[in-house]
Amino acid sequence: MARALRRQTDDRLLDRVAGVFALHGFDHTSLKDLADAVGLSKAGLLHHYPSKQALFDAVRDVGRTHSRELLEQAARTPAGPTRDRRAVELLVDFALDRPGLIALESRAIGVLGADDGDRTRLDALSQHVLAVFGVTQDDGDTERLVRVVGMLSALAVLSLAANHTGEKTAWRPHIIATCLDALGHRALSHPTHPEP
């Protein structure tokens, strides 16, 4: 029980840190910015994470861990519209719960195809999420790639807006419907599962 509580506390701290990195970028984020965001002194933050790079690496690791878990859950469903719906639901729930990580990941989506330092650092996570939907950045299926990137972009913007307005529960079914529409699944757009 204590280990689970510690992981949840670390995840929340790292989500706040991710939000600061998303706002300022790695190079323009100071340790003081990060410490202020999580309510610790610089010394207190450095006690848990020895450097800004260690914090960034921890953010990447928690993002990879969660995306891998999502992929494993979605992969239990055969590829196609049903898997897309399951993956969208899982991603929306994650995005609504972890706005900092989603804000940081949306920076990677925004520079897809560019040769940018932050993109290089986030590329593995981006590719992992794209893989849930059976596409890669270099895939020959341009339409599917555009639909998936559009869906991820909509998911990021809408989940961040829902968090900002405090209307996560009300927005959830509409975010899911919008994401499924972006993927071309209009018939599946009406949510049948209320938020847990």
C-alpha positions as CSV (number, residue, x, y, z in Angstrom):
1,M,0.0,0.0,0.0
2,A,2.8,2.4,0.9
3,R,4.6,1.7,-2.4
4,A,1.4,2.4,-4.4
5,L,0.8,5.7,-2.5
6,R,4.5,6.7,-3.2
7,R,4.1,6.0,-6.9
8,Q,0.8,8.0,-7.0
9,T,2.5,10.9,-5.2
10,D,5.6,10.8,-7.5
11,D,3.2,10.6,-10.6
12,R,1.4,13.7,-9.4
13,L,4.7,15.6,-8.8
14,L,6.1,14.5,-12.2
15,D,2.8,15.6,-13.9
16,R,3.3,19.1,-12.5
17,V,6.9,19.1,-13.5
18,A,5.9,18.0,-17.0
19,G,3.5,20.9,-17.2
20,V,6.3,23.3,-16.5
21,F,8.6,21.7,-19.1
22,A,5.7,21.9,-21.6
23,L,5.2,25.6,-20.8
24,H,8.9,26.7,-21.0
25,G,10.8,23.9,-22.8
26,F,13.6,22.0,-21.2
27,D,16.3,24.7,-21.8
28,H,14.2,27.6,-20.4
29,T,13.0,25.8,-17.3
30,S,14.8,26.4,-14.1
31,L,15.0,24.3,-11.0
32,K,13.3,27.1,-9.1
33,D,10.4,27.0,-11.6
34,L,10.1,23.2,-11.0
35,A,10.4,23.5,-7.2
36,D,7.8,26.2,-7.1
37,A,5.4,24.1,-9.2
38,V,5.5,21.2,-6.8
39,G,5.6,23.2,-3.6
40,L,9.1,22.3,-2.5
41,S,12.3,24.2,-2.0
42,K,15.1,23.7,-4.6
43,A,17.0,21.7,-2.0
44,G,13.9,19.6,-1.2
45,L,13.4,18.9,-4.9
46,L,17.1,18.0,-5.4
47,H,16.8,15.6,-2.5
48,H,14.4,13.5,-4.6
49,Y,15.8,14.2,-8.0
50,P,19.5,15.2,-8.3
51,S,19.2,17.4,-11.4
52,K,16.8,19.0,-13.9
53,Q,17.8,16.3,-16.4
54,A,17.0,13.6,-13.8
55,L,13.5,15.2,-13.4
56,F,13.0,15.3,-17.2
57,D,14.1,11.7,-17.5
58,A,11.7,10.7,-14.7
59,V,8.9,12.5,-16.5
60,R,9.8,10.6,-19.7
61,D,9.9,7.3,-17.8
62,V,6.5,7.8,-16.2
63,G,5.0,8.8,-19.6
64,R,6.5,5.7,-21.2
65,T,5.3,3.4,-18.4
66,H,1.8,4.7,-18.6
67,S,1.7,4.7,-22.4
68,R,3.0,1.1,-22.5
69,E,0.3,0.1,-20.0
70,L,-2.3,1.8,-22.3
71,L,-0.9,0.0,-25.3
72,E,-1.1,-3.4,-23.6
73,Q,-4.7,-2.8,-22.5
74,A,-5.7,-1.6,-26.0
75,A,-3.8,-4.4,-27.7
76,R,-6.1,-7.0,-26.1
77,T,-8.7,-5.9,-28.6
78,P,-8.3,-6.8,-32.3
79,A,-7.1,-4.0,-34.5
80,G,-9.9,-1.9,-36.0
81,P,-12.7,0.5,-34.8
82,T,-13.2,-1.3,-31.5
83,R,-9.5,-1.1,-30.6
84,D,-9.5,2.6,-31.7
85,R,-12.4,3.3,-29.4
86,R,-10.8,1.5,-26.4
87,A,-7.5,3.3,-27.0
88,V,-9.2,6.6,-27.3
89,E,-11.1,6.0,-24.0
90,L,-8.0,5.0,-22.2
91,L,-6.0,8.0,-23.6
92,V,-8.8,10.5,-22.8
93,D,-9.0,9.2,-19.2
94,F,-5.2,9.4,-18.9
95,A,-5.2,12.9,-20.4
96,L,-7.9,14.2,-18.1
97,D,-6.0,12.8,-15.1
98,R,-2.4,13.9,-16.2
99,P,-2.6,17.3,-17.9
100,G,1.1,18.0,-17.5
101,L,2.2,14.9,-19.3
102,I,-0.3,15.6,-22.0
103,A,0.8,19.2,-22.4
104,L,4.4,18.0,-22.7
105,E,3.5,15.3,-25.2
106,S,1.5,17.8,-27.3
107,R,4.8,19.7,-27.8
108,A,6.1,16.6,-29.5
109,I,3.0,16.3,-31.7
110,G,3.3,19.9,-32.7
111,V,6.8,19.4,-34.0
112,L,6.2,16.0,-35.7
113,G,8.7,15.8,-38.5
114,A,10.9,18.6,-37.3
115,D,14.4,18.3,-36.1
116,D,14.0,19.8,-32.7
117,G,15.8,18.9,-29.4
118,D,12.7,18.4,-27.3
119,R,11.2,16.3,-30.1
120,T,14.2,14.0,-30.0
121,R,13.8,13.5,-26.3
122,L,10.1,12.7,-26.6
123,D,10.2,10.7,-29.9
124,A,10.0,7.3,-28.2
125,L,6.9,8.2,-26.3
126,S,5.2,9.7,-29.4
127,Q,6.0,6.7,-31.4
128,H,4.7,4.4,-28.7
129,V,1.3,6.2,-28.6
130,L,1.1,6.2,-32.5
131,A,1.7,2.4,-32.4
132,V,-1.5,1.9,-30.4
133,F,-3.3,3.0,-33.6
134,G,-1.1,1.0,-35.9
135,V,0.8,3.8,-37.6
136,T,4.3,5.2,-37.6
137,Q,5.6,8.6,-38.4
138,D,7.2,7.2,-41.6
139,D,4.1,5.1,-42.5
140,G,3.0,5.1,-46.1
141,D,-0.7,5.5,-45.0
142,T,-0.8,9.2,-45.0
143,E,-4.5,9.5,-44.4
144,R,-4.4,7.3,-41.3
145,L,-1.4,9.1,-39.9
146,V,-3.1,12.5,-40.4
147,R,-6.2,11.2,-38.7
148,V,-4.3,9.8,-35.8
149,V,-2.2,12.9,-35.4
150,G,-5.4,15.0,-35.6
151,M,-7.1,12.9,-33.0
152,L,-4.1,13.2,-30.7
153,S,-4.0,16.9,-31.2
154,A,-7.7,17.3,-30.5
155,L,-7.4,15.0,-27.4
156,A,-4.5,17.1,-26.0
157,V,-6.2,20.5,-26.6
158,L,-9.7,19.4,-25.4
159,S,-8.4,17.5,-22.3
160,L,-6.3,20.5,-21.3
161,A,-9.3,22.8,-21.8
162,A,-11.5,20.4,-19.8
163,N,-8.9,20.5,-17.0
164,H,-8.7,24.3,-17.2
165,T,-12.5,24.7,-16.9
166,G,-12.9,22.0,-14.3
167,E,-15.5,20.2,-16.4
168,K,-13.7,16.9,-17.0
169,T,-16.7,14.7,-16.4
170,A,-19.0,16.8,-18.6
171,W,-16.4,17.1,-21.4
172,R,-15.3,13.4,-21.4
173,P,-17.9,11.9,-23.7
174,H,-17.6,14.8,-26.1
175,I,-13.8,14.5,-26.3
176,I,-14.2,10.8,-27.0
177,A,-16.8,11.5,-29.8
178,T,-14.5,14.2,-31.3
179,C,-11.5,11.9,-31.3
180,L,-13.4,9.0,-32.9
181,D,-14.8,11.4,-35.5
182,A,-11.2,12.4,-36.3
183,L,-10.4,8.8,-36.8
184,G,-13.3,8.4,-39.2
185,H,-15.5,6.4,-36.8
186,R,-18.7,8.5,-36.8
187,A,-20.9,5.5,-36.2
188,L,-19.0,4.8,-32.9
189,S,-18.9,8.4,-31.8
190,H,-21.7,8.3,-29.3
191,P,-20.2,7.2,-26.0
192,T,-21.9,4.2,-24.4
193,H,-19.7,4.0,-21.3
194,P,-20.0,6.7,-18.6
195,E,-16.9,7.8,-16.9
196,P,-15.9,5.3,-14.1
